[in-house]
């Protein structure tokens, strides 16, 4: 069995979970799905690009939105989520499936000209470390679309005013309201993006109408239409905020799919032999499992 790694923050693992079936397919979240897609389409560059990294791709819910990119690398910590995505999207040179830890991305610097991270940051105890990893993998002027759960949302402000919650939604420190579930103040995220080498260009508030009574009693199309209008308001009080940033400086590496990888433990050069990935420097090895590059833990 792989030895536990105590040198990184705790990771939220969706391995074997019912996230797809229970959270998305059976829980009335059509409204959330549609308004998130609207925001994503507004922020994605019209020209697309060569290679995009989808961090926290899960079962591939949003992968279809990246059609303008020649290649999409779906990265998630859960093998089972990626296996389902692979079943739906198929095996081809256009999609690369990678099971890995976002705190230690197994890629060379500058190999992506786009990246997205949707519904992921709220599980990160050290968001600055993750953003630093993302920035390292991006070429100069690459587009990075990040979504984060908003601490300063209308519901939390009302609950705080009525003394029904103890934490202050107006202060900038993150709040962990459930284990490994964090809300972030928009200005805290702005600062983190700047400090990790990103130029924040645009922010969109999303899911203003995420209220069960509204979703049960009003047509989804009406809710989506209202949300689409409110996304232009620039009023950052919605439960979710989508941001668009541009990577600053660095170098671009236009490599083939087989050579974009590097050791997640130090960045050493890798060689692929059959279904085994080996680091030349350390000798560590990882497995390719039915077309999925598994960097979750090295082989014994």
DRENKOLDO-581983 format. One record per residue: residue number from 0; residue in three letters; x, y, z of N, C-alpha, C in turn. Coordinates in steps of 0.05 Angstrom, whole numbers, plus 5000, padded with zeros to 4 digits. Each point is the difference from the previous one (the first is absolute). Layout:
! residues N
R  pos  code  n_x  n_y  n_z  ca_x  ca_y  ca_z  c_x  c_y  c_z
R  NUM  ALA  X  Y  Z  X  Y  Z  X  Y  Z
...
//
This chain:
! residues 300
R  pos  code  n_x  n_y  n_z  ca_x  ca_y  ca_z  c_x  c_y  c_z
R  0  UNK  5017  4976  5000  4983  5024  5000  5018  5025  5000
R  1  UNK  4991  5022  4985  5016  5024  5001  5000  5013  5028
R  2  UNK  5023  5010  5007  5002  5013  5026  4987  5027  5000
R  3  UNK  4985  5008  5021  4988  5026  5000  5020  5023  4999
R  4  UNK  4993  5021  4986  5018  5023  4997  4991  5022  5019
R  5  UNK  5016  5006  5020  4993  5020  5020  5011  5028  4993
R  6  UNK  5014  5003  4977  5012  5025  4994  4982  5018  4983
R  7  UNK  4976  4993  4995  4982  5016  4985  4974  5003  5015
R  8  UNK  4983  5020  4994  4974  5002  5013  4982  4976  4994
R  9  UNK  4981  4996  5017  4981  4978  4996  4984  5005  4974
R  10  UNK  4994  4978  4986  4987  5001  4974  4972  4988  5002
R  11  UNK  4981  5014  4988  4973  4990  4998  4998  4980  4976
R  12  UNK  4995  4975  5007  5001  4979  4979  4972  4990  4994
R  13  UNK  4992  5003  4975  4974  4991  4991  5000  4971  4989
R  14  UNK  5021  4986  5006  5003  4973  4989  4976  4982  5009
R  15  UNK  4987  4988  4980  4977  4983  5005  4975  5013  5010
R  16  UNK  4999  5027  4999  4977  5014  5010  4977  5001  4980
R  17  UNK  4977  5008  5009  4977  5003  4983  4996  5029  4991
R  18  UNK  5022  5015  4998  4999  5028  4993  4985  5005  4975
R  19  UNK  5005  4985  4979  4986  5004  4975  4970  4994  5002
R  20  UNK  4993  4976  5010  4973  4991  5000  4983  5015  5021
R  21  UNK  5010  5004  5024  4984  5012  5021  5001  5030  5000
R  22  UNK  5024  5011  4997  5003  5029  5003  4989  5014  4975
R  23  UNK  5006  4990  4976  4993  5013  4975  4975  4989  4987
R  24  UNK  4999  4974  4996  4978  4988  4984  4974  4997  5015
R  25  UNK  5000  4998  5026  4975  4994  5015  4993  5021  5020
R  26  UNK  5012  5023  4999  4995  5020  5022  4991  5027  4990
R  27  UNK  4989  5001  4976  4988  5026  4991  5020  5022  4997
R  28  UNK  5023  4995  4988  5020  5021  4996  5003  5007  4971
R  29  UNK  4979  4998  4985  5001  5008  4971  5005  5030  4999
R  30  UNK  4988  5016  5017  5004  5029  5000  5030  5007  5005
R  31  UNK  5012  4988  5020  5028  5005  5006  5018  4992  4976
R  32  UNK  4994  4977  4989  5016  4991  4977  4999  5020  4977
R  33  UNK  4976  5009  4993  4996  5017  4977  5013  5028  5004
R  34  UNK  4997  5011  5024  5011  5027  5004  5030  4999  5002
R  35  UNK  5011  4978  5010  5029  4997  5000  5011  4998  4972
R  36  UNK  4986  4986  4983  5008  4998  4972  4999  5028  4986
R  37  UNK  4979  5015  5006  4998  5027  4989  5024  5017  5007
R  38  UNK  5008  5000  5026  5022  5016  5009  5026  4990  4987
R  39  UNK  5003  4974  4998  5024  4989  4988  5003  5008  4971
R  40  UNK  4978  5000  4985  5001  5007  4972  5007  5030  4997
R  41  UNK  4991  5016  5018  5006  5029  4999  5030  5005  5004
R  42  UNK  5013  4983  5016  5028  5005  5008  5020  4985  4982
R  43  UNK  4992  4978  4988  5019  4986  4983  5008  5017  4975
R  44  UNK  5026  5000  4993  5008  5015  4976  4987  4990  4975
R  45  UNK  4991  5018  4983  4985  4992  4975  5018  4983  4982
R  46  UNK  5026  5005  5000  5018  4986  4982  5008  4973  5010
R  47  UNK  4994  4993  5025  5008  4975  5011  5030  4998  5004
R  48  UNK  5011  4977  4995  5029  4997  5004  5009  4972  4993
R  49  UNK  5025  4995  5007  5013  4974  4993  4994  4978  5021
R  50  UNK  5004  5007  5026  4996  4979  5020  4990  5013  5026
R  51  UNK  4978  4989  5011  4988  5010  5024  5002  4979  5022
R  52  UNK  5005  5010  5025  5000  4982  5023  4975  5006  5016
R  53  UNK  4983  4979  5003  4976  5001  5016  5005  4988  5027
R  54  UNK  5004  5017  5020  5007  4990  5027  4974  4994  5015
R  55  UNK  4998  4976  5011  4975  4992  5012  4979  4993  4980
R  56  UNK  5008  4987  4978  4982  4994  4978  4978  4981  5008
R  57  UNK  5005  4984  5021  4980  4981  5009  4990  4981  4978
R  58  UNK  4974  4998  4997  4989  4982  4980  4996  5013  4973
R  59  UNK  5012  5023  4996  5000  5014  4974  4975  5016  4995
R  60  UNK  4987  5010  5021  4976  5016  4997  5003  5023  4981
R  61  UNK  5022  5015  5002  5004  5024  4985  5020  4997  4977
R  62  UNK  5011  4977  4996  5021  4996  4980  4990  5008  4972
R  63  UNK  4975  4995  4994  4990  5007  4974  5001  5030  4993
R  64  UNK  5003  5016  5020  5001  5029  4996  5027  5009  4988
R  65  UNK  5020  4982  4999  5027  5007  4991  5006  4991  4972
R  66  UNK  4979  5000  4983  5003  4990  4973  5020  5016  4983
R  67  UNK  5005  5025  5007  5018  5017  4985  5029  4994  5006
R  68  UNK  5006  4983  5019  5027  4992  5006  5007  4973  4986
R  69  UNK  5024  4999  4989  5007  4976  4985  5002  4975  5018
R  70  UNK  5009  5005  5024  5003  4978  5019  4992  5008  5028
R  71  UNK  4987  4983  5015  4991  5005  5027  5012  4979  5018
R  72  UNK  5014  5008  5021  5010  4982  5020  4981  5001  5024
R  73  UNK  4986  4978  5005  4981  4998  5023  5016  4990  5024
R  74  UNK  5001  5017  5020  5015  4992  5024  4981  4999  5024
R  75  UNK  5001  4979  5015  4984  4997  5024  5014  4981  5019
R  76  UNK  4994  5002  5026  5013  4982  5019  4986  4972  5000
R  77  UNK  4976  4999  4990  4984  4976  5000  5002  4984  4974
R  78  UNK  5010  4976  5002  5002  4982  4977  4972  4993  4990
R  79  UNK  4981  4995  5018  4974  4991  4992  4985  5021  4985
R  80  UNK  5003  5026  5007  4988  5022  4986  5012  5001  4972
R  81  UNK  5026  4998  4998  5013  5001  4973  4992  4976  4983
R  82  UNK  4997  4977  5012  4991  4977  4984  4973  5005  4987
R  83  UNK  4982  5012  5015  4974  5006  4988  5003  5021  4977
R  84  UNK  5017  5020  5005  5004  5020  4979  5012  4987  4975
R  85  UNK  5018  4981  5004  5012  4986  4977  4979  4983  4986
R  86  UNK  4982  4988  5014  4979  4985  4987  4982  5017  4982
R  87  UNK  4995  5025  5009  4983  5018  4985  5015  5014  4977
R  88  UNK  5025  5008  5005  5014  5016  4980  5017  4982  4981
R  89  UNK  5007  4976  5010  5015  4982  4983  5030  5004  5003
R  90  UNK  5015  4983  4987  5029  5001  5000  5009  5011  4973
R  91  UNK  5014  5022  5001  5010  5011  4975  5023  5019  5008
R  92  UNK  5015  5010  4980  5022  5019  5006  4989  5026  5010
R  93  UNK  4974  5006  4997  4989  5026  5009  4997  5001  5030
R  94  UNK  4996  4978  5013  4996  5000  5029  5021  4983  5014
R  95  UNK  5012  5012  5021  5019  4986  5017  4989  5000  5028
R  96  UNK  5000  4977  5012  4988  4997  5027  5022  4996  5020
R  97  UNK  5000  5017  5021  5022  4999  5020  4988  5001  5028
R  98  UNK  5007  4979  5016  4993  5000  5028  5023  5011  5016
R  99  UNK  4997  5023  5012  5022  5013  5014  4990  5019  5021
R  100  UNK  5018  5009  5016  4996  5019  5022  5005  5028  4990
R  101  UNK  4981  5018  5003  5004  5028  4990  5022  5015  5015
R  102  UNK  5008  4990  5023  5023  5013  5014  5026  4992  4988
R  103  UNK  5000  4979  4983  5025  4990  4987  4993  4992  4972
R  104  UNK  4996  5019  4982  4992  4994  4973  5023  4987  4985
R  105  UNK  4995  4978  4986  5022  4985  4987  5006  5009  4972
R  106  UNK  5005  5027  4997  5004  5011  4973  5025  5017  5000
R  107  UNK  5011  5003  4976  5023  5018  4996  4989  5029  5000
R  108  UNK  5018  5019  5004  4991  5028  5000  4991  5009  4972
R  109  UNK  4979  5017  4999  4992  5013  4976  4988  4983  4978
R  110  UNK  4988  4977  5007  4990  4983  4978  4971  5004  4993
R  111  UNK  4986  5017  5015  4971  5005  4994  4996  5030  4993
R  112  UNK  4983  5005  4981  4992  5028  4994  4972  5006  5010
R  113  UNK  4989  4982  5017  4975  5005  5012  4996  4981  5024
R  114  UNK  4985  5008  5020  4994  4983  5022  4973  5009  5013
R  115  UNK  4985  4981  5011  4976  5006  5014  5000  4985  5027
R  116  UNK  4987  5011  5019  4998  4987  5027  4973  5008  5011
R  117  UNK  4980  4984  4996  4972  5005  5007  4991  4982  5022
R  118  UNK  4989  5011  5022  4990  4985  5023  5022  4982  5012
R  119  UNK  5024  5012  5002  5023  4985  5011  5013  5015  5023
R  120  UNK  5004  5026  4997  5015  5015  5019  4988  4999  5028
R  121  UNK  4974  4996  5002  4987  5000  5026  5009  4975  5017
R  122  UNK  5013  4981  4987  5011  4977  5015  5030  5004  5007
R  123  UNK  5011  5023  4994  5029  5003  5004  5007  5016  5025
R  124  UNK  5014  4987  5018  5008  5013  5025  5023  5020  4995
R  125  UNK  5015  4996  4979  5023  5018  4993  4996  5009  4971
R  126  UNK  4982  5018  4994  4994  5008  4973  5024  5013  4986
R  127  UNK  5017  5014  5015  5023  5013  4988  5019  4979  4988
R  128  UNK  5003  4978  5014  5018  4978  4990  4989  4989  4974
R  129  UNK  4974  4996  4998  4988  4990  4976  5002  5019  4977
R  130  UNK  4995  5026  5005  5002  5020  4979  5029  5003  4990
R  131  UNK  5019  4996  5018  5028  5001  4992  5006  4977  4980
R  132  UNK  4989  4977  5006  5004  4977  4983  4987  5005  4972
R  133  UNK  4976  5010  5000  4987  5006  4975  5016  5020  4983
R  134  UNK  5009  5021  5013  5015  5021  4986  5026  4988  4988
R  135  UNK  5013  4982  5014  5025  4988  4989  4995  4985  4974
R  136  UNK  4977  4988  4998  4994  4983  4976  4990  5016  4976
R  137  UNK  4994  5026  5004  4988  5016  4979  5021  5016  4985
R  138  UNK  4996  5002  4974  5017  5018  4983  4993  5029  5005
R  139  UNK  5017  5018  4993  4994  5029  5002  4975  5007  4984
R  140  UNK  4983  5017  5012  4975  5009  4988  4978  4978  4998
R  141  UNK  5005  4978  5013  4979  4979  5002  4976  5010  5016
R  142  UNK  4977  4990  4993  4975  5008  5014  4995  4979  5022
R  143  UNK  4994  5010  5024  4993  4983  5022  4973  5008  5011
R  144  UNK  4981  4982  4999  4973  5005  5010  4996  4985  5026
R  145  UNK  4996  5015  5022  4998  4989  5027  4972  5007  5011
R  146  UNK  4987  4980  5011  4975  5005  5015  5006  4995  5030
R  147  UNK  4988  5017  5016  5003  4996  5029  4973  5005  5014
R  148  UNK  4996  4986  5022  4977  5004  5018  5004  5027  5014
R  149  UNK  4979  5016  5000  5002  5028  5010  4991  5002  5029
R  150  UNK  5018  5009  5016  4994  5004  5029  4981  5023  5003
R  151  UNK  5002  5020  4984  4983  5024  5002  4975  4998  4982
R  152  UNK  4984  4980  5006  4976  4997  4984  4976  5010  5016
R  153  UNK  4978  5004  4986  4976  5013  5013  4990  4983  5024
R  154  UNK  4999  4974  4997  4990  4983  5022  5017  5002  5025
R  155  UNK  5027  4999  4996  5018  5002  5023  4999  5027  5013
R  156  UNK  4996  5021  4984  4998  5027  5012  4975  5003  5016
R  157  UNK  4978  4989  4990  4974  5001  5015  5002  4984  5025
R  158  UNK  5011  4976  4999  5002  4983  5024  5018  5014  5021
R  159  UNK  5021  5013  4991  5018  5013  5019  4986  5024  5013
R  160  UNK  4985  5015  4984  4985  5023  5011  4979  4991  5020
R  161  UNK  4988  4977  4996  4980  4989  5018  5012  4984  5023
R  162  UNK  5027  4999  5001  5015  4986  5021  4994  4969  4999
R  163  UNK  4996  4990  4976  4996  4971  4996  5025  4986  4992
R  164  UNK  5022  5014  4996  5026  4988  4995  5021  5017  5014
R  165  UNK  5022  4988  5008  5020  5014  5016  5021  5013  4982
R  166  UNK  5006  4989  4977  5022  5011  4984  4991  5024  4983
R  167  UNK  5018  5018  4997  4994  5026  4986  5005  4997  4970
R  168  UNK  4979  5003  4984  5004  4998  4971  5016  5023  4987
R  169  UNK  5004  5021  5015  5013  5024  4989  5031  5000  5004
R  170  UNK  5010  4983  5018  5029  4998  5004  5012  4982  4978
R  171  UNK  5026  5004  4995  5012  4987  4976  5011  4972  5005
R  172  UNK  5003  4992  5025  5011  4973  5004  4979  4979  4992
R  173  UNK  5009  4978  4989  4982  4978  4992  4986  4988  5024
R  174  UNK  4977  4989  4995  4985  4986  5021  4995  4971  4992
R  175  UNK  5007  4982  5018  4995  4971  4995  4974  4993  5015
R  176  UNK  4978  5000  4985  4974  4996  5012  4994  4970  5005
R  177  UNK  5012  4983  4984  5000  4971  5004  5028  4990  4994
R  178  UNK  5009  4978  5011  5027  4991  4996  5006  4999  4970
R  179  UNK  5022  5014  4992  5010  5001  4972  4979  5012  4981
R  180  UNK  4984  5019  5011  4982  5016  4984  5003  5029  5008
R  181  UNK  5012  5016  4982  5007  5027  5007  4985  5020  4982
R  182  UNK  4992  5022  5013  4991  5023  4985  5021  5022  5000
R  183  UNK  5003  5015  4978  5021  5020  4998  4988  5027  4993
R  184  UNK  5011  5020  5012  4992  5028  4993  5011  5007  4973
R  185  UNK  4985  5014  4983  5010  5006  4973  5027  5016  5000
R  186  UNK  5004  5017  5020  5024  5015  5000  5024  4984  5010
R  187  UNK  4995  4979  5015  5021  4981  5008  5009  4985  4975
R  188  UNK  4982  4992  4983  5007  4986  4976  5015  5019  4981
R  189  UNK  4991  5024  4998  5015  5020  4983  5029  5002  5009
R  190  UNK  5004  5001  5026  5028  5003  5010  5016  4975  4994
R  191  UNK  4988  4976  5004  5014  4975  4995  5008  4998  4971
R  192  UNK  4982  5007  4982  5006  4999  4971  5023  5018  4993
R  193  UNK  5000  5024  5011  5022  5019  4995  5026  4989  5010
R  194  UNK  5000  4989  5025  5025  4991  5012  5011  4975  4987
R  195  UNK  4983  4985  4986  5010  4976  4986  5005  5004  4971
R  196  UNK  4999  5025  4990  5009  5005  4973  4978  5002  4980
R  197  UNK  4975  5007  5009  4978  5003  4981  4990  5029  5000
R  198  UNK  4991  5009  4977  4988  5026  4996  4970  4996  4998
R  199  UNK  4985  5007  5021  4971  4996  5000  4987  5020  4981
R  200  UNK  4984  4989  4981  4988  5017  4980  4969  5003  5003
R  201  UNK  4987  4979  5010  4971  5001  5000  4989  4982  5022
R  202  UNK  4977  5009  5012  4987  4983  5020  4970  5000  4994
R  203  UNK  4987  4977  5003  4972  4997  4995  4986  4986  5023
R  204  UNK  4980  5013  5012  4984  4987  5022  4981  4980  4987
R  205  UNK  4997  4976  5013  4985  4979  4988  4982  4986  5021
R  206  UNK  4977  4991  4992  4981  4985  5017  4987  5017  5022
R  207  UNK  4993  5025  4993  4985  5017  5019  4975  4987  5010
R  208  UNK  4987  4984  4983  4973  4989  5006  5002  4971  5010
R  209  UNK  5022  4993  5013  5004  4973  5010  4984  4998  5027
R  210  UNK  4974  4999  4997  4981  4997  5022  4980  4978  4993
R  211  UNK  4997  4981  5018  4983  4977  4993  4972  5007  4993
R  212  UNK  4988  5020  5014  4972  5007  4994  4998  5011  4972
R  213  UNK  5019  5017  4992  4999  5011  4973  5004  4978  4979
R  214  UNK  5018  4982  5005  5005  4978  4980  4976  4981  4998
R  215  UNK  4985  4997  5022  4977  4982  4999  4975  5013  4988
R  216  UNK  4999  5027  5001  4975  5013  4992  5001  5017  4975
R  217  UNK  5025  5005  4990  5002  5016  4976  5014  4984  4978
R  218  UNK  4993  5005  4975  5013  4985  4978  5030  5004  5000
R  219  UNK  5014  4979  4994  5029  5002  4999  5009  5021  4980
R  220  UNK  4987  5000  4977  5008  5020  4979  4998  5028  5010
R  221  UNK  4979  5006  5016  4997  5027  5010  5022  5007  5020
R  222  UNK  5007  4981  5018  5022  5004  5019  5026  5005  4985
R  223  UNK  5005  4984  4980  5025  5002  4985  5001  5028  4986
R  224  UNK  4977  5008  4989  4999  5026  4986  5006  5023  5019
R  225  UNK  4988  4999  5024  5005  5021  5020  5029  5000  5008
R  226  UNK  5011  4976  5005  5028  4998  5009  5019  5010  4978
R  227  UNK  4993  4995  4975  5017  5010  4977  5002  5030  5001
R  228  UNK  4977  5013  5007  5000  5030  5001  5017  5009  5025
R  229  UNK  4996  4986  5022  5014  5008  5025  5030  4995  4998
R  230  UNK  5008  4982  4983  5029  4995  4997  5014  5025  4989
R  231  UNK  4985  5018  4988  5012  5025  4990  5000  5022  5021
R  232  UNK  4990  4995  5024  4996  5021  5020  5026  5008  5013
R  233  UNK  5020  4982  5001  5026  5005  5014  4995  5002  5030
R  234  UNK  4977  4992  5010  4994  4999  5029  5009  4973  5011
R  235  UNK  5022  5000  5014  5013  4974  5007  4988  4990  5027
R  236  UNK  4974  4995  5000  4986  4990  5023  4986  4973  4995
R  237  UNK  5006  4987  4978  4989  4974  4993  5015  4978  5015
R  238  UNK  4989  4976  5002  5014  4978  5013  5026  4991  4986
R  239  UNK  5002  5006  4974  5022  4991  4984  5011  5023  4984
R  240  UNK  5026  5002  4998  5013  5021  4983  5019  4986  4980
R  241  UNK  4996  5007  4975  5018  4991  4979  5019  5022  4993
R  242  UNK  5026  4993  4998  5021  5020  4994  5015  4992  4975
R  243  UNK  5009  5020  4985  5017  4996  4977  5026  5015  5004
R  244  UNK  5022  4986  4999  5027  5012  5004  5018  4992  4978
R  245  UNK  5021  5016  4997  5021  4995  4979  5026  4995  5014
R  246  UNK  5014  4978  4993  5026  4993  5011  5021  5020  4991
R  247  UNK  5016  5009  5019  5021  5020  4994  5027  4987  4997
R  248  UNK  5016  5009  4981  5028  4992  4996  5002  4969  4997
R  249  UNK  5024  4989  5006  5005  4972  4997  5009  4993  4971
R  250  UNK  5000  4974  4995  5008  4990  4974  4979  4980  4990
R  251  UNK  4998  4997  4974  4981  4981  4987  5016  4976  4991
R  252  UNK  4989  4976  5005  5012  4975  4990  4980  4986  4982
R  253  UNK  5005  5000  4975  4982  4988  4980  5009  4971  4997
R  254  UNK  4991  4983  5018  5008  4972  5000  4978  4982  4991
R  255  UNK  5007  4976  4991  4980  4980  4993  4987  4989  5026
R  256  UNK  4978  4987  4997  4985  4990  5023  5017  4981  5017
R  257  UNK  5018  4985  4988  5016  4980  5015  5021  5014  5016
R  258  UNK  5007  5025  4994  5022  5013  5014  4992  5023  5018
R  259  UNK  4974  5004  5005  4992  5022  5017  5003  4993  5029
R  260  UNK  5004  4975  5007  5001  4991  5028  5027  5004  5012
R  261  UNK  5000  5004  5027  5024  5001  5016  4993  4988  5027
R  262  UNK  5020  4992  5015  4994  4987  5026  4985  5020  5018
R  263  UNK  4979  4991  5013  4986  5018  5019  5017  5005  5025
R  264  UNK  5020  4984  5004  5018  5003  5023  5027  5011  4991
R  265  UNK  5001  5025  4993  5025  5013  4993  5003  5007  4971
R  266  UNK  4982  4991  4982  5001  5009  4972  5020  4985  4983
R  267  UNK  5010  4977  5009  5020  4985  4985  4989  4989  4973
R  268  UNK  5018  4994  4982  4992  4990  4974  4989  4972  5001
R  269  UNK  4979  4995  4985  4987  4974  5000  5004  4985  4974
R  270  UNK  4999  4974  5002  5000  4983  4977  4977  4981  5003
R  271  UNK  4987  4993  4977  4977  4982  5001  5008  4974  4986
R  272  UNK  4997  4978  5015  5006  4974  4989  4976  4982  5005
R  273  UNK  4987  4993  4978  4975  4985  5001  4980  5016  5017
R  274  UNK  4990  4989  5022  4981  5013  5017  5012  5011  5026
R  275  UNK  5026  5005  5000  5014  5010  5023  5014  5026  4993
R  276  UNK  4997  5020  5018  5013  5025  4997  5023  5001  5021
R  277  UNK  5024  5006  4991  5023  4999  5019  5015  5027  4999
R  278  UNK  5007  5009  5024  5016  5025  5002  5030  4992  4998
R  279  UNK  5014  5012  4981  5028  4994  4996  5017  5006  5024
R  280  UNK  4994  5022  5013  5017  5009  5023  4995  4984  5025
R  281  UNK  4975  4996  5008  4994  4987  5026  4994  4971  4997
R  282  UNK  4994  4990  4977  4992  4973  4996  4971  4994  5008
R  283  UNK  4986  5019  5010  4971  4996  5007  4985  4992  4975
R  284  UNK  4979  4984  5004  4984  4991  4978  4970  5003  5006
R  285  UNK  4985  5005  4979  4971  5003  5001  4987  4982  4979
R  286  UNK  4975  4995  5002  4986  4982  4982  4982  5015  4981
R  287  UNK  4998  4990  4975  4980  5008  4981  4978  4978  5001
R  288  UNK  4976  5007  5010  4979  4981  5004  4978  5003  4980
R  289  UNK  4999  4982  4980  4980  5001  4979  4997  5028  4988
R  290  UNK  5024  5011  4993  5000  5026  4986  4999  5024  5019
R  291  UNK  5000  4997  5026  5000  5022  5019  5028  5001  5014
R  292  UNK  5013  5023  4998  5026  5004  5013  4995  5004  5030
R  293  UNK  5009  4981  5016  4993  5000  5028  5025  5009  5016
R  294  UNK  4999  5026  5008  5022  5011  5016  4992  5004  5029
R  295  UNK  4978  4987  5009  4991  5004  5028  5022  4992  5020
R  296  UNK  5013  4977  4994  5021  4991  5018  5019  4982  4984
R  297  UNK  5026  5002  5005  5020  4983  4985  4996  4971  5008
R  298  UNK  5008  4983  4981  5000  4971  5005  5021  4993  5020
R  299  UNK  4994  4979  5016  5021  4990  5019  5023  4987  4985
//
